[in-house]
Amino acid sequence: MRPDGGARRRTASTAAVVASVTPLTPRMTRIRLTGHGLHGIGATPGQTVKLLVPGPDTGAPVSRDYTVRGYDDAAATMDIDFVLHGDGPAATWARRAEAGQTLEFVGPSGRYWPDPTADWLLFVGDETAMPAMLAMVESLPEHARAYLYLEVADAAEEQPVGTAARPDVRWLHRGDADPGTSTVLEDAVQEAALPPGHGRIWVAGHTPTVHRIRAHLLEARGIDRRDLYVRGFWGTVSPARRSRPTRAVGSGR
Ligand SMILES: Cc1cc2nc3c(=O)[nH]c(=O)nc-3n(C[C@H](O)[C@H](O)[C@H](O)COP(=O)(O)OP(=O)(O)OC[C@H]3O[C@@H](n4cnc5c(N)ncnc54)[C@H](O)[C@@H]3O)c2cc1C
């Protein structure tokens, strides 16, 4: 459960304006949204918003899930980090975004938050999960023992992880392999020596990959389902829709 006891669920959309577009790495760009409507929405970094971006063909809006990477109520700004992965509607919108453009979104929503009292916390994911992972890790107190396994294309896609908790970060490079085709992430989890004590594990990213990691953690490692949160972020659903969450295990959003 989040420290604020859970967010309000919003179903009406909020209109925002692009304030700035900042490339973070060759394949990841940060878009800062602003607008009066952002005041008081109670977003917390790590929560999810449903962006309404122009769809293919008619341009009718389609919904895509993205993570609140940063939120400033006083300034009425919200940052979202986009993987520029290809020609999906959201990635295309982000690639072409310019200051002054409008964007509607629904949310925020999401109740998952890492338990800072756990003996250790493990976060596993690819680039799409990085905004959520970094937001959660940045929230941890200094004494938290956190481990991050992050799949990215190469060293140019790595981002600074500046947090009080000083997590142990493992960057896993898939190299020239297409996203979703590499086993570097699951191989690393299979080889990981999990620390003793009562840990909590969060896994998100390419859906078939995270499902295989879930199976390994449950079946080969004997992890208790209640200590495991797994969510597919992309890779199995037709581009035409995408508003319902994929299956999740454990407590979470
Ligand atoms: C809760 C949640 C939070 C998320 N947060 C973020 C976030 O903060 N930043 C972010 O970038 N993504 C995030 N995602 C993932 C994002 O919603 C998907 O990548 C989404 O498919 C992108 O939409 P699209 O319109 O660009 O492509 P779609 O129209 O959905 O897909 C088009 C094609 O591209 C493929 N594809 C989709 N994503 C990728 C990818 N990353 N790499 C390679 N191929 C891909 C699809 O399999 C499909 O074949 C999140 C997902 C969820 C469920």
PDBQT file of the ligand as one rigid body, heavy atoms in Angstrom, charges set to zero:
ROOT
HETATM    1  C1  LIG A 301       1.365   0.214 -15.718  1.00  0.00    +0.000 C 
HETATM    2  C2  LIG A 301       2.231   0.491 -16.936  1.00  0.00    +0.000 A 
HETATM    3  C3  LIG A 301       3.163   1.518 -16.888  1.00  0.00    +0.000 A 
HETATM    4  C4  LIG A 301       3.967   1.779 -17.999  1.00  0.00    +0.000 A 
HETATM    5  N1  LIG A 301       4.867   2.793 -17.931  1.00  0.00    +0.000 NA
HETATM    6  C5  LIG A 301       5.639   3.083 -19.023  1.00  0.00    +0.000 A 
HETATM    7  C6  LIG A 301       6.551   4.185 -18.984  1.00  0.00    +0.000 A 
HETATM    8  O1  LIG A 301       6.650   4.926 -18.012  1.00  0.00    +0.000 OA
HETATM    9  N2  LIG A 301       7.308   4.402 -20.091  1.00  0.00    +0.000 N 
HETATM   10  C7  LIG A 301       7.212   3.612 -21.220  1.00  0.00    +0.000 A 
HETATM   11  O2  LIG A 301       7.922   3.867 -22.196  1.00  0.00    +0.000 OA
HETATM   12  N3  LIG A 301       6.350   2.574 -21.259  1.00  0.00    +0.000 NA
HETATM   13  C8  LIG A 301       5.554   2.306 -20.200  1.00  0.00    +0.000 A 
HETATM   14  N4  LIG A 301       4.652   1.273 -20.252  1.00  0.00    +0.000 N 
HETATM   15  C9  LIG A 301       4.620   0.452 -21.470  1.00  0.00    +0.000 C 
HETATM   16  C10 LIG A 301       3.781   1.086 -22.581  1.00  0.00    +0.000 C 
HETATM   17  O3  LIG A 301       2.438   1.226 -22.135  1.00  0.00    +0.000 OA
HETATM   18  C11 LIG A 301       3.838   0.156 -23.807  1.00  0.00    +0.000 C 
HETATM   19  O4  LIG A 301       5.148   0.075 -24.304  1.00  0.00    +0.000 OA
HETATM   20  C12 LIG A 301       2.871   0.560 -24.887  1.00  0.00    +0.000 C 
HETATM   21  O5  LIG A 301       2.668  -0.573 -25.708  1.00  0.00    +0.000 OA
HETATM   22  C13 LIG A 301       3.376   1.690 -25.756  1.00  0.00    +0.000 C 
HETATM   23  O6  LIG A 301       2.312   2.055 -26.607  1.00  0.00    +0.000 OA
HETATM   24  P1  LIG A 301       2.493   2.361 -28.156  1.00  0.00    +0.000 P 
HETATM   25  O7  LIG A 301       1.227   2.997 -28.593  1.00  0.00    +0.000 OA
HETATM   26  O8  LIG A 301       3.771   3.087 -28.381  1.00  0.00    +0.000 OA
HETATM   27  O9  LIG A 301       2.668   0.937 -28.830  1.00  0.00    +0.000 OA
HETATM   28  P2  LIG A 301       1.513  -0.257 -29.057  1.00  0.00    +0.000 P 
HETATM   29  O10 LIG A 301       0.549   0.275 -30.067  1.00  0.00    +0.000 OA
HETATM   30  O11 LIG A 301       0.975  -0.571 -27.732  1.00  0.00    +0.000 OA
HETATM   31  O12 LIG A 301       2.378  -1.358 -29.653  1.00  0.00    +0.000 OA
HETATM   32  C14 LIG A 301       2.859  -1.337 -31.009  1.00  0.00    +0.000 C 
HETATM   33  C15 LIG A 301       3.875  -2.443 -31.170  1.00  0.00    +0.000 C 
HETATM   34  O13 LIG A 301       5.063  -2.094 -30.439  1.00  0.00    +0.000 OA
HETATM   35  C16 LIG A 301       5.399  -3.123 -29.534  1.00  0.00    +0.000 C 
HETATM   36  N5  LIG A 301       5.958  -2.477 -28.330  1.00  0.00    +0.000 N 
HETATM   37  C17 LIG A 301       5.283  -1.829 -27.343  1.00  0.00    +0.000 A 
HETATM   38  N6  LIG A 301       6.146  -1.348 -26.433  1.00  0.00    +0.000 NA
HETATM   39  C18 LIG A 301       7.386  -1.704 -26.852  1.00  0.00    +0.000 A 
HETATM   40  C19 LIG A 301       8.698  -1.492 -26.344  1.00  0.00    +0.000 A 
HETATM   41  N7  LIG A 301       8.932  -0.814 -25.213  1.00  0.00    +0.000 N 
HETATM   42  N8  LIG A 301       9.751  -1.981 -27.043  1.00  0.00    +0.000 NA
HETATM   43  C20 LIG A 301       9.556  -2.655 -28.190  1.00  0.00    +0.000 A 
HETATM   44  N9  LIG A 301       8.338  -2.897 -28.742  1.00  0.00    +0.000 NA
HETATM   45  C21 LIG A 301       7.270  -2.401 -28.063  1.00  0.00    +0.000 A 
HETATM   46  C22 LIG A 301       4.092  -3.856 -29.258  1.00  0.00    +0.000 C 
HETATM   47  O14 LIG A 301       4.324  -5.185 -28.844  1.00  0.00    +0.000 OA
HETATM   48  C23 LIG A 301       3.406  -3.794 -30.618  1.00  0.00    +0.000 C 
HETATM   49  O15 LIG A 301       3.889  -4.804 -31.472  1.00  0.00    +0.000 OA
HETATM   50  C24 LIG A 301       3.830   0.990 -19.172  1.00  0.00    +0.000 A 
HETATM   51  C25 LIG A 301       2.882  -0.037 -19.204  1.00  0.00    +0.000 A 
HETATM   52  C26 LIG A 301       2.086  -0.278 -18.108  1.00  0.00    +0.000 A 
HETATM   53  C27 LIG A 301       1.063  -1.405 -18.172  1.00  0.00    +0.000 C 
ENDROOT
TORSDOF 0
